[in-house]
Amino acid sequence: MAHHTSADGTVLGRLHRAFIPVEDLANLLAACAIIMLMVLGVLQIVLRTMFNAPISGYIDLVELSMASMAFLGAAYCQRLGSHIRMELLVGRLKGRPLWALEALGTALALFIIGVLVYYSFGHFLRSYTLGDTTMDAEFPVWPSKLLVPIAFSIWFVRLGLQLAGSLRLFIDPRKDPIAVVTAKDVATQAQDEIHEVMGDDVDLSVSEERT
């Protein structure tokens, strides 16, 4: 069952919900890359062992797939609050002190990811201009490098939404939390992850109100 609040009709609420499919698609692509790499690994073992015919450029393909697996799911994890968080202090705070600290941490992360977007896009342009390839099979490297600034850009937008959500609650902690990470116990976190896997329309960012 979907979980809706009065905040869903706000501009932030609409942006938050509109951006969810983008993060889900990026995370799905990362999952597909992992599955394809597993299948490729099995084929490599079978072909090499039974037929003495290893896949040409296997190591290069593994190298090129690393970017998608490592970064495309980052924004999705940010939305769920699945990244490692140090909550020893944050877990004891409520109201404005809590959201002030959340806004500060999100702003710092936003700055770092913004820098990474800029420099990773520069690496992509350099690779594309020079025609950079892998050492063995000479596959072009730029498509893999392009995924990095794309993934960081998606993450950057999610952090921007979370920053806006934290500032909104700092101004008025009585409002319904939206587009922010809220602390949950283990059982609630597990239940939310089940809903996500099953595809239920659950707004995980508002499952628990912290005031």
Secondary structure, 3 states (H helix, E strand, C coil): CCCCCHHHHCHHHHHHHHHHHHHHHHHHHHHHHHHHHHHHHHHHHHHHHHCCCCCCCHHHHHHHHHHHHHHCCHHHHHHHCCCCCCCCCHHHCCHHHHHHHHHHHHHHHHHHHHHHHHHHHHHHHHHHHHCCECCCCCCECHHHHHHHHHHHHHHHHHHHHHHHHHHHHHHCCCCCCCCCCCCCCHHHHHHHHHHHHHCCCCCHHHCCCCC
